[in-house]
Amino acid sequence: MITACFHAKRAAELSPEDISFKEDLLLFYDLPEQLISKEEANKIAKEILMIDPDNATVKSIFKNNRLLMDHL
């Protein structure tokens, strides 16, 4: 699982304009192990919402984990 997270981070770095990679990365916050921090998840969510304000992945993860939506 950690390797998959590393590859998702790398893919998001190499193609920052492709939000699907950022969505994949954000899913690692939604796991019980939370392989990315709350701060990193918020940062990624902000980047996604700047491009797609109605992004279903972000909304789902915020609903499930109650990230700090007021900071978006």
C-alpha positions as CSV (number, residue, x, y, z in Angstrom):
1,M,0.0,0.0,0.0
2,I,2.9,2.4,0.8
3,T,4.4,1.7,-2.6
4,A,1.1,2.6,-4.3
5,C,0.9,5.8,-2.4
6,F,4.4,6.7,-3.5
7,H,3.5,6.0,-7.1
8,A,0.4,8.1,-6.8
9,K,2.4,11.0,-5.4
10,R,4.9,10.7,-8.2
11,A,2.2,10.6,-10.9
12,A,0.6,13.7,-9.4
13,E,4.0,15.5,-9.4
14,L,4.7,14.5,-13.0
15,S,1.3,15.6,-14.3
16,P,0.0,18.3,-12.0
17,E,-2.7,19.3,-14.5
18,D,-4.3,15.9,-14.3
19,I,-6.6,15.9,-11.3
20,S,-7.3,12.2,-11.6
21,F,-3.9,11.5,-10.1
22,K,-4.6,13.9,-7.3
23,E,-7.9,12.2,-6.7
24,D,-6.1,8.9,-6.5
25,L,-3.7,10.4,-4.0
26,L,-6.4,11.8,-1.9
27,L,-8.0,8.4,-1.5
28,F,-4.9,7.4,0.6
29,Y,-6.2,9.7,3.3
30,D,-9.6,7.9,3.2
31,L,-7.9,4.6,4.4
32,P,-7.8,3.5,8.0
33,E,-4.0,3.8,7.8
34,Q,-4.2,7.4,6.5
35,L,-1.1,7.3,4.4
36,I,-1.2,11.0,3.8
37,S,-1.6,13.6,6.5
38,K,-4.7,15.8,7.1
39,E,-2.7,18.8,6.0
40,E,-1.6,17.2,2.8
41,A,-5.1,16.0,2.1
42,N,-6.4,19.5,2.6
43,K,-3.8,20.9,0.2
44,I,-4.6,18.3,-2.5
45,A,-8.4,18.9,-2.0
46,K,-7.8,22.6,-2.5
47,E,-5.9,22.0,-5.7
48,I,-8.6,19.7,-7.1
49,L,-11.4,22.1,-6.2
50,M,-9.7,25.0,-7.9
51,I,-10.0,23.1,-11.1
52,D,-13.3,21.2,-10.4
53,P,-15.4,22.9,-7.7
54,D,-17.9,20.2,-7.6
55,N,-15.5,17.3,-7.5
56,A,-17.3,14.1,-6.2
57,T,-14.1,12.5,-4.8
58,V,-13.3,15.5,-2.6
59,K,-16.9,15.9,-1.5
60,S,-17.1,12.2,-0.6
61,I,-13.8,12.2,1.4
62,F,-14.7,15.4,3.2
63,K,-18.1,13.9,4.2
64,N,-16.5,10.7,5.4
65,N,-13.6,12.2,7.3
66,R,-14.8,15.7,8.2
67,L,-11.7,17.4,6.9
68,L,-11.6,21.1,7.6
69,M,-13.9,22.3,4.8
70,D,-13.9,25.9,6.1
71,H,-10.3,26.1,5.1
72,L,-11.2,25.6,1.5
